[in-house]
Amino acid sequence: MMSEENEDDIDLNLNSNHQTTKTEDHQWINELRIALERGCDLGSIRNIGQCRPLTDDLRLPVWKVRK
């Protein structure tokens, strides 16, 4: 059985990982926006996006690059 202190440590770690994930999600979206503004190619989009779902505002610009 875990002590309350250990449970608190686990909760803090889970919350910390969740915050990091949100920050990372935001970072790749900003990186993709900048790349699209600079006229990137499809390979760059794939490298930045890494199969993550696009936000609604990025779908059209990405499709324009794809054509």
PDB file of N, CA, C and O in Angstrom, chain B, residues numbered from 101:
ATOM      1  N   MET B 101       0.839  -1.179   0.000  1.00  0.00           N
ATOM      2  CA  MET B 101       0.000   0.000   0.000  1.00  0.00           C
ATOM      3  C   MET B 101       0.889   1.249   0.000  1.00  0.00           C
ATOM      4  O   MET B 101       1.930   1.277   0.656  1.00  0.00           O
ATOM      5  N   MET B 102       0.472   2.273  -0.736  1.00  0.00           N
ATOM      6  CA  MET B 102       1.250   3.501  -0.847  1.00  0.00           C
ATOM      7  C   MET B 102       0.910   4.460   0.277  1.00  0.00           C
ATOM      8  O   MET B 102      -0.218   4.524   0.766  1.00  0.00           O
ATOM      9  N   SER B 103       1.924   5.193   0.661  1.00  0.00           N
ATOM     10  CA  SER B 103       1.673   6.237   1.650  1.00  0.00           C
ATOM     11  C   SER B 103       1.032   7.425   0.947  1.00  0.00           C
ATOM     12  O   SER B 103       1.097   7.549  -0.277  1.00  0.00           O
ATOM     13  N   GLU B 104       0.419   8.290   1.732  1.00  0.00           N
ATOM     14  CA  GLU B 104      -0.197   9.485   1.150  1.00  0.00           C
ATOM     15  C   GLU B 104       0.840  10.361   0.469  1.00  0.00           C
ATOM     16  O   GLU B 104       0.546  11.006  -0.537  1.00  0.00           O
ATOM     17  N   GLU B 105       2.041  10.388   1.006  1.00  0.00           N
ATOM     18  CA  GLU B 105       3.116  11.194   0.424  1.00  0.00           C
ATOM     19  C   GLU B 105       3.465  10.678  -0.968  1.00  0.00           C
ATOM     20  O   GLU B 105       3.634  11.473  -1.893  1.00  0.00           O
ATOM     21  N   ASN B 106       3.575   9.369  -1.132  1.00  0.00           N
ATOM     22  CA  ASN B 106       3.876   8.784  -2.439  1.00  0.00           C
ATOM     23  C   ASN B 106       2.749   9.053  -3.419  1.00  0.00           C
ATOM     24  O   ASN B 106       3.000   9.338  -4.590  1.00  0.00           O
ATOM     25  N   GLU B 107       1.507   8.966  -2.954  1.00  0.00           N
ATOM     26  CA  GLU B 107       0.372   9.246  -3.834  1.00  0.00           C
ATOM     27  C   GLU B 107       0.404  10.698  -4.293  1.00  0.00           C
ATOM     28  O   GLU B 107       0.104  10.985  -5.452  1.00  0.00           O
ATOM     29  N   ASP B 108       0.764  11.615  -3.401  1.00  0.00           N
ATOM     30  CA  ASP B 108       0.866  13.025  -3.774  1.00  0.00           C
ATOM     31  C   ASP B 108       1.959  13.234  -4.811  1.00  0.00           C
ATOM     32  O   ASP B 108       1.781  14.014  -5.747  1.00  0.00           O
ATOM     33  N   ASP B 109       3.096  12.544  -4.657  1.00  0.00           N
ATOM     34  CA  ASP B 109       4.181  12.646  -5.630  1.00  0.00           C
ATOM     35  C   ASP B 109       3.720  12.174  -7.000  1.00  0.00           C
ATOM     36  O   ASP B 109       4.032  12.805  -8.010  1.00  0.00           O
ATOM     37  N   ILE B 110       2.989  11.082  -7.044  1.00  0.00           N
ATOM     38  CA  ILE B 110       2.484  10.558  -8.315  1.00  0.00           C
ATOM     39  C   ILE B 110       1.519  11.547  -8.938  1.00  0.00           C
ATOM     40  O   ILE B 110       1.592  11.802 -10.140  1.00  0.00           O
ATOM     41  N   ASP B 111       0.609  12.114  -8.142  1.00  0.00           N
ATOM     42  CA  ASP B 111      -0.327  13.103  -8.659  1.00  0.00           C
ATOM     43  C   ASP B 111       0.410  14.311  -9.231  1.00  0.00           C
ATOM     44  O   ASP B 111       0.037  14.810 -10.292  1.00  0.00           O
ATOM     45  N   LEU B 112       1.439  14.784  -8.552  1.00  0.00           N
ATOM     46  CA  LEU B 112       2.216  15.919  -9.049  1.00  0.00           C
ATOM     47  C   LEU B 112       2.894  15.575 -10.366  1.00  0.00           C
ATOM     48  O   LEU B 112       2.912  16.400 -11.280  1.00  0.00           O
ATOM     49  N   ASN B 113       3.445  14.388 -10.482  1.00  0.00           N
ATOM     50  CA  ASN B 113       4.105  13.967 -11.718  1.00  0.00           C
ATOM     51  C   ASN B 113       3.115  13.875 -12.863  1.00  0.00           C
ATOM     52  O   ASN B 113       3.424  14.296 -13.978  1.00  0.00           O
ATOM     53  N   LEU B 114       1.936  13.335 -12.614  1.00  0.00           N
ATOM     54  CA  LEU B 114       0.926  13.233 -13.664  1.00  0.00           C
ATOM     55  C   LEU B 114       0.488  14.615 -14.122  1.00  0.00           C
ATOM     56  O   LEU B 114       0.346  14.855 -15.321  1.00  0.00           O
ATOM     57  N   ASN B 115       0.271  15.525 -13.180  1.00  0.00           N
ATOM     58  CA  ASN B 115      -0.118  16.883 -13.546  1.00  0.00           C
ATOM     59  C   ASN B 115       0.999  17.581 -14.306  1.00  0.00           C
ATOM     60  O   ASN B 115       0.728  18.317 -15.255  1.00  0.00           O
ATOM     61  N   SER B 116       2.233  17.367 -13.915  1.00  0.00           N
ATOM     62  CA  SER B 116       3.374  17.960 -14.594  1.00  0.00           C
ATOM     63  C   SER B 116       3.460  17.450 -16.027  1.00  0.00           C
ATOM     64  O   SER B 116       3.679  18.237 -16.948  1.00  0.00           O
ATOM     65  N   ASN B 117       3.291  16.143 -16.231  1.00  0.00           N
ATOM     66  CA  ASN B 117       3.325  15.567 -17.579  1.00  0.00           C
ATOM     67  C   ASN B 117       2.198  16.117 -18.427  1.00  0.00           C
ATOM     68  O   ASN B 117       2.384  16.367 -19.618  1.00  0.00           O
ATOM     69  N   HIS B 118       1.022  16.310 -17.825  1.00  0.00           N
ATOM     70  CA  HIS B 118      -0.117  16.848 -18.567  1.00  0.00           C
ATOM     71  C   HIS B 118       0.174  18.273 -19.021  1.00  0.00           C
ATOM     72  O   HIS B 118      -0.135  18.627 -20.159  1.00  0.00           O
ATOM     73  N   GLN B 119       0.756  19.090 -18.167  1.00  0.00           N
ATOM     74  CA  GLN B 119       1.113  20.461 -18.524  1.00  0.00           C
ATOM     75  C   GLN B 119       2.143  20.486 -19.646  1.00  0.00           C
ATOM     76  O   GLN B 119       2.027  21.288 -20.572  1.00  0.00           O
ATOM     77  N   THR B 120       3.142  19.623 -19.575  1.00  0.00           N
ATOM     78  CA  THR B 120       4.174  19.554 -20.603  1.00  0.00           C
ATOM     79  C   THR B 120       3.563  19.185 -21.942  1.00  0.00           C
ATOM     80  O   THR B 120       3.924  19.760 -22.968  1.00  0.00           O
ATOM     81  N   THR B 121       2.641  18.233 -21.942  1.00  0.00           N
ATOM     82  CA  THR B 121       1.991  17.805 -23.171  1.00  0.00           C
ATOM     83  C   THR B 121       1.231  18.958 -23.799  1.00  0.00           C
ATOM     84  O   THR B 121       1.315  19.162 -25.010  1.00  0.00           O
ATOM     85  N   LYS B 122       0.489  19.720 -22.997  1.00  0.00           N
ATOM     86  CA  LYS B 122      -0.243  20.865 -23.540  1.00  0.00           C
ATOM     87  C   LYS B 122       0.712  21.888 -24.140  1.00  0.00           C
ATOM     88  O   LYS B 122       0.431  22.436 -25.206  1.00  0.00           O
ATOM     89  N   THR B 123       1.820  22.153 -23.489  1.00  0.00           N
ATOM     90  CA  THR B 123       2.801  23.107 -23.995  1.00  0.00           C
ATOM     91  C   THR B 123       3.405  22.603 -25.295  1.00  0.00           C
ATOM     92  O   THR B 123       3.565  23.373 -26.242  1.00  0.00           O
ATOM     93  N   GLU B 124       3.742  21.328 -25.353  1.00  0.00           N
ATOM     94  CA  GLU B 124       4.304  20.752 -26.568  1.00  0.00           C
ATOM     95  C   GLU B 124       3.311  20.819 -27.713  1.00  0.00           C
ATOM     96  O   GLU B 124       3.697  21.112 -28.845  1.00  0.00           O
ATOM     97  N   ASP B 125       2.026  20.550 -27.440  1.00  0.00           N
ATOM     98  CA  ASP B 125       1.001  20.640 -28.475  1.00  0.00           C
ATOM     99  C   ASP B 125       0.945  22.050 -29.040  1.00  0.00           C
ATOM    100  O   ASP B 125       0.860  22.242 -30.253  1.00  0.00           O
ATOM    101  N   HIS B 126       0.992  23.013 -28.169  1.00  0.00           N
ATOM    102  CA  HIS B 126       0.937  24.403 -28.594  1.00  0.00           C
ATOM    103  C   HIS B 126       2.175  24.772 -29.410  1.00  0.00           C
ATOM    104  O   HIS B 126       2.074  25.530 -30.375  1.00  0.00           O
ATOM    105  N   GLN B 127       3.321  24.254 -29.038  1.00  0.00           N
ATOM    106  CA  GLN B 127       4.566  24.581 -29.725  1.00  0.00           C
ATOM    107  C   GLN B 127       4.565  24.079 -31.165  1.00  0.00           C
ATOM    108  O   GLN B 127       4.966  24.813 -32.068  1.00  0.00           O
ATOM    109  N   TRP B 128       4.124  22.849 -31.396  1.00  0.00           N
ATOM    110  CA  TRP B 128       4.164  22.339 -32.768  1.00  0.00           C
ATOM    111  C   TRP B 128       3.170  23.075 -33.655  1.00  0.00           C
ATOM    112  O   TRP B 128       3.419  23.251 -34.847  1.00  0.00           O
ATOM    113  N   ILE B 129       2.052  23.505 -33.092  1.00  0.00           N
ATOM    114  CA  ILE B 129       1.077  24.266 -33.878  1.00  0.00           C
ATOM    115  C   ILE B 129       1.673  25.612 -34.287  1.00  0.00           C
ATOM    116  O   ILE B 129       1.528  26.030 -35.436  1.00  0.00           O
ATOM    117  N   ASN B 130       2.333  26.282 -33.369  1.00  0.00           N
ATOM    118  CA  ASN B 130       2.992  27.553 -33.706  1.00  0.00           C
ATOM    119  C   ASN B 130       4.089  27.348 -34.733  1.00  0.00           C
ATOM    120  O   ASN B 130       4.240  28.143 -35.661  1.00  0.00           O
ATOM    121  N   GLU B 131       4.855  26.278 -34.564  1.00  0.00           N
ATOM    122  CA  GLU B 131       5.923  25.980 -35.526  1.00  0.00           C
ATOM    123  C   GLU B 131       5.349  25.737 -36.920  1.00  0.00           C
ATOM    124  O   GLU B 131       5.916  26.187 -37.915  1.00  0.00           O
ATOM    125  N   LEU B 132       4.233  25.031 -36.988  1.00  0.00           N
ATOM    126  CA  LEU B 132       3.594  24.772 -38.282  1.00  0.00           C
ATOM    127  C   LEU B 132       3.058  26.058 -38.892  1.00  0.00           C
ATOM    128  O   LEU B 132       3.199  26.266 -40.097  1.00  0.00           O
ATOM    129  N   ARG B 133       2.455  26.911 -38.104  1.00  0.00           N
ATOM    130  CA  ARG B 133       1.949  28.200 -38.615  1.00  0.00           C
ATOM    131  C   ARG B 133       3.082  29.018 -39.233  1.00  0.00           C
ATOM    132  O   ARG B 133       2.935  29.573 -40.322  1.00  0.00           O
ATOM    133  N   ILE B 134       4.194  29.086 -38.541  1.00  0.00           N
ATOM    134  CA  ILE B 134       5.345  29.846 -39.036  1.00  0.00           C
ATOM    135  C   ILE B 134       5.872  29.236 -40.331  1.00  0.00           C
ATOM    136  O   ILE B 134       6.178  29.949 -41.286  1.00  0.00           O
ATOM    137  N   ALA B 135       5.974  27.915 -40.351  1.00  0.00           N
ATOM    138  CA  ALA B 135       6.470  27.233 -41.557  1.00  0.00           C
ATOM    139  C   ALA B 135       5.542  27.491 -42.746  1.00  0.00           C
ATOM    140  O   ALA B 135       6.016  27.725 -43.858  1.00  0.00           O
ATOM    141  N   LEU B 136       4.240  27.451 -42.525  1.00  0.00           N
ATOM    142  CA  LEU B 136       3.288  27.712 -43.606  1.00  0.00           C
ATOM    143  C   LEU B 136       3.409  29.146 -44.111  1.00  0.00           C
ATOM    144  O   LEU B 136       3.326  29.385 -45.316  1.00  0.00           O
ATOM    145  N   GLU B 137       3.602  30.093 -43.214  1.00  0.00           N
ATOM    146  CA  GLU B 137       3.779  31.494 -43.617  1.00  0.00           C
ATOM    147  C   GLU B 137       5.023  31.674 -44.472  1.00  0.00           C
ATOM    148  O   GLU B 137       5.057  32.535 -45.352  1.00  0.00           O
ATOM    149  N   ARG B 138       6.042  30.867 -44.219  1.00  0.00           N
ATOM    150  CA  ARG B 138       7.306  30.971 -44.967  1.00  0.00           C
ATOM    151  C   ARG B 138       7.304  30.152 -46.247  1.00  0.00           C
ATOM    152  O   ARG B 138       8.289  30.162 -46.986  1.00  0.00           O
ATOM    153  N   GLY B 139       6.208  29.437 -46.523  1.00  0.00           N
ATOM    154  CA  GLY B 139       6.105  28.689 -47.775  1.00  0.00           C
ATOM    155  C   GLY B 139       6.767  27.323 -47.725  1.00  0.00           C
ATOM    156  O   GLY B 139       7.484  26.949 -48.653  1.00  0.00           O
ATOM    157  N   CYS B 140       6.540  26.586 -46.668  1.00  0.00           N
ATOM    158  CA  CYS B 140       7.171  25.267 -46.511  1.00  0.00           C
ATOM    159  C   CYS B 140       6.600  24.247 -47.502  1.00  0.00           C
ATOM    160  O   CYS B 140       5.585  24.497 -48.152  1.00  0.00           O
ATOM    161  N   ASP B 141       7.260  23.111 -47.604  1.00  0.00           N
ATOM    162  CA  ASP B 141       6.789  22.035 -48.467  1.00  0.00           C
ATOM    163  C   ASP B 141       6.077  20.961 -47.628  1.00  0.00           C
ATOM    164  O   ASP B 141       6.039  21.037 -46.400  1.00  0.00           O
ATOM    165  N   LEU B 142       5.518  19.966 -48.319  1.00  0.00           N
ATOM    166  CA  LEU B 142       4.755  18.919 -47.641  1.00  0.00           C
ATOM    167  C   LEU B 142       5.617  18.113 -46.675  1.00  0.00           C
ATOM    168  O   LEU B 142       5.131  17.700 -45.622  1.00  0.00           O
ATOM    169  N   GLY B 143       6.870  17.884 -47.007  1.00  0.00           N
ATOM    170  CA  GLY B 143       7.764  17.145 -46.122  1.00  0.00           C
ATOM    171  C   GLY B 143       7.958  17.859 -44.789  1.00  0.00           C
ATOM    172  O   GLY B 143       8.010  17.222 -43.737  1.00  0.00           O
ATOM    173  N   SER B 144       8.063  19.179 -44.840  1.00  0.00           N
ATOM    174  CA  SER B 144       8.195  19.952 -43.604  1.00  0.00           C
ATOM    175  C   SER B 144       6.936  19.855 -42.758  1.00  0.00           C
ATOM    176  O   SER B 144       7.010  19.741 -41.534  1.00  0.00           O
ATOM    177  N   ILE B 145       5.792  19.900 -43.405  1.00  0.00           N
ATOM    178  CA  ILE B 145       4.524  19.775 -42.684  1.00  0.00           C
ATOM    179  C   ILE B 145       4.453  18.425 -41.985  1.00  0.00           C
ATOM    180  O   ILE B 145       4.050  18.340 -40.825  1.00  0.00           O
ATOM    181  N   ARG B 146       4.843  17.379 -42.687  1.00  0.00           N
ATOM    182  CA  ARG B 146       4.824  16.038 -42.090  1.00  0.00           C
ATOM    183  C   ARG B 146       5.778  15.931 -40.906  1.00  0.00           C
ATOM    184  O   ARG B 146       5.441  15.331 -39.885  1.00  0.00           O
ATOM    185  N   ASN B 147       6.959  16.508 -41.043  1.00  0.00           N
ATOM    186  CA  ASN B 147       7.936  16.459 -39.945  1.00  0.00           C
ATOM    187  C   ASN B 147       7.443  17.215 -38.717  1.00  0.00           C
ATOM    188  O   ASN B 147       7.632  16.763 -37.588  1.00  0.00           O
ATOM    189  N   ILE B 148       6.822  18.344 -38.933  1.00  0.00           N
ATOM    190  CA  ILE B 148       6.340  19.136 -37.808  1.00  0.00           C
ATOM    191  C   ILE B 148       5.103  18.491 -37.193  1.00  0.00           C
ATOM    192  O   ILE B 148       5.003  18.376 -35.972  1.00  0.00           O
ATOM    193  N   GLY B 149       4.167  18.073 -38.030  1.00  0.00           N
ATOM    194  CA  GLY B 149       2.898  17.542 -37.538  1.00  0.00           C
ATOM    195  C   GLY B 149       2.971  16.155 -36.946  1.00  0.00           C
ATOM    196  O   GLY B 149       2.241  15.844 -36.005  1.00  0.00           O
ATOM    197  N   GLN B 150       3.833  15.321 -37.477  1.00  0.00           N
ATOM    198  CA  GLN B 150       4.019  13.952 -36.987  1.00  0.00           C
ATOM    199  C   GLN B 150       2.688  13.221 -36.766  1.00  0.00           C
ATOM    200  O   GLN B 150       2.478  12.599 -35.725  1.00  0.00           O
ATOM    201  N   CYS B 151       1.796  13.304 -37.757  1.00  0.00           N
ATOM    202  CA  CYS B 151       0.500  12.612 -37.757  1.00  0.00           C
ATOM    203  C   CYS B 151      -0.449  13.088 -36.658  1.00  0.00           C
ATOM    204  O   CYS B 151      -1.406  12.386 -36.330  1.00  0.00           O
ATOM    205  N   ARG B 152      -0.203  14.260 -36.087  1.00  0.00           N
ATOM    206  CA  ARG B 152      -1.127  14.807 -35.093  1.00  0.00           C
ATOM    207  C   ARG B 152      -2.267  15.516 -35.824  1.00  0.00           C
ATOM    208  O   ARG B 152      -2.068  16.037 -36.921  1.00  0.00           O
ATOM    209  N   PRO B 153      -3.448  15.539 -35.231  1.00  0.00           N
ATOM    210  CA  PRO B 153      -4.578  16.193 -35.902  1.00  0.00           C
ATOM    211  C   PRO B 153      -4.373  17.704 -35.991  1.00  0.00           C
ATOM    212  O   PRO B 153      -3.875  18.340 -35.062  1.00  0.00           O
ATOM    213  N   LEU B 154      -4.769  18.252 -37.125  1.00  0.00           N
ATOM    214  CA  LEU B 154      -4.638  19.683 -37.353  1.00  0.00           C
ATOM    215  C   LEU B 154      -5.781  20.443 -36.692  1.00  0.00           C
ATOM    216  O   LEU B 154      -6.876  19.911 -36.507  1.00  0.00           O
ATOM    217  N   THR B 155      -5.511  21.678 -36.346  1.00  0.00           N
ATOM    218  CA  THR B 155      -6.579  22.552 -35.878  1.00  0.00           C
ATOM    219  C   THR B 155      -7.361  23.027 -37.099  1.00  0.00           C
ATOM    220  O   THR B 155      -6.854  22.980 -38.220  1.00  0.00           O
ATOM    221  N   ASP B 156      -8.582  23.480 -36.887  1.00  0.00           N
ATOM    222  CA  ASP B 156      -9.440  23.894 -37.999  1.00  0.00           C
ATOM    223  C   ASP B 156      -8.801  24.984 -38.852  1.00  0.00           C
ATOM    224  O   ASP B 156      -8.923  24.966 -40.076  1.00  0.00           O
ATOM    225  N   ASP B 157      -8.127  25.924 -38.215  1.00  0.00           N
ATOM    226  CA  ASP B 157      -7.551  27.041 -38.962  1.00  0.00           C
ATOM    227  C   ASP B 157      -6.331  26.645 -39.800  1.00  0.00           C
ATOM    228  O   ASP B 157      -5.914  27.408 -40.672  1.00  0.00           O
ATOM    229  N   LEU B 158      -5.760  25.479 -39.552  1.00  0.00           N
ATOM    230  CA  LEU B 158      -4.572  25.054 -40.309  1.00  0.00           C
ATOM    231  C   LEU B 158      -4.904  24.094 -41.454  1.00  0.00           C
ATOM    232  O   LEU B 158      -4.059  23.856 -42.317  1.00  0.00           O
ATOM    233  N   ARG B 159      -6.099  23.550 -41.474  1.00  0.00           N
ATOM    234  CA  ARG B 159      -6.435  22.547 -42.502  1.00  0.00           C
ATOM    235  C   ARG B 159      -6.321  23.100 -43.917  1.00  0.00           C
ATOM    236  O   ARG B 159      -5.677  22.485 -44.767  1.00  0.00           O
ATOM    237  N   LEU B 160      -6.930  24.235 -44.181  1.00  0.00           N
ATOM    238  CA  LEU B 160      -6.907  24.800 -45.533  1.00  0.00           C
ATOM    239  C   LEU B 160      -5.490  25.146 -45.989  1.00  0.00           C
ATOM    240  O   LEU B 160      -5.107  24.767 -47.095  1.00  0.00           O
ATOM    241  N   PRO B 161      -4.701  25.849 -45.182  1.00  0.00           N
ATOM    242  CA  PRO B 161      -3.328  26.128 -45.631  1.00  0.00           C
ATOM    243  C   PRO B 161      -2.508  24.866 -45.905  1.00  0.00           C
ATOM    244  O   PRO B 161      -1.701  24.842 -46.834  1.00  0.00           O
ATOM    245  N   VAL B 162      -2.710  23.821 -45.105  1.00  0.00           N
ATOM    246  CA  VAL B 162      -1.981  22.568 -45.330  1.00  0.00           C
ATOM    247  C   VAL B 162      -2.447  21.923 -46.630  1.00  0.00           C
ATOM    248  O   VAL B 162      -1.623  21.420 -47.394  1.00  0.00           O
ATOM    249  N   TRP B 163      -3.739  21.928 -46.892  1.00  0.00           N
ATOM    250  CA  TRP B 163      -4.245  21.349 -48.131  1.00  0.00           C
ATOM    251  C   TRP B 163      -3.731  22.128 -49.336  1.00  0.00           C
ATOM    252  O   TRP B 163      -3.467  21.535 -50.382  1.00  0.00           O
ATOM    253  N   LYS B 164      -3.588  23.432 -49.210  1.00  0.00           N
ATOM    254  CA  LYS B 164      -3.051  24.229 -50.325  1.00  0.00           C
ATOM    255  C   LYS B 164      -1.619  23.834 -50.650  1.00  0.00           C
ATOM    256  O   LYS B 164      -1.237  23.805 -51.820  1.00  0.00           O
ATOM    257  N   VAL B 165      -0.829  23.532 -49.644  1.00  0.00           N
ATOM    258  CA  VAL B 165       0.551  23.085 -49.864  1.00  0.00           C
ATOM    259  C   VAL B 165       0.549  21.708 -50.511  1.00  0.00           C
ATOM    260  O   VAL B 165       1.396  21.406 -51.353  1.00  0.00           O
ATOM    261  N   ARG B 166      -0.389  20.894 -50.120  1.00  0.00           N
ATOM    262  CA  ARG B 166      -0.449  19.508 -50.608  1.00  0.00           C
ATOM    263  C   ARG B 166      -0.717  19.450 -52.106  1.00  0.00           C
ATOM    264  O   ARG B 166      -0.248  18.528 -52.774  1.00  0.00           O
ATOM    265  N   LYS B 167      -1.457  20.408 -52.647  1.00  0.00           N
ATOM    266  CA  LYS B 167      -1.822  20.393 -54.083  1.00  0.00           C
ATOM    267  C   LYS B 167      -0.673  20.753 -54.966  1.00  0.00           C
ATOM    268  O   LYS B 167      -0.820  20.785 -56.188  1.00  0.00           O
TER     269      LYS B 167
END
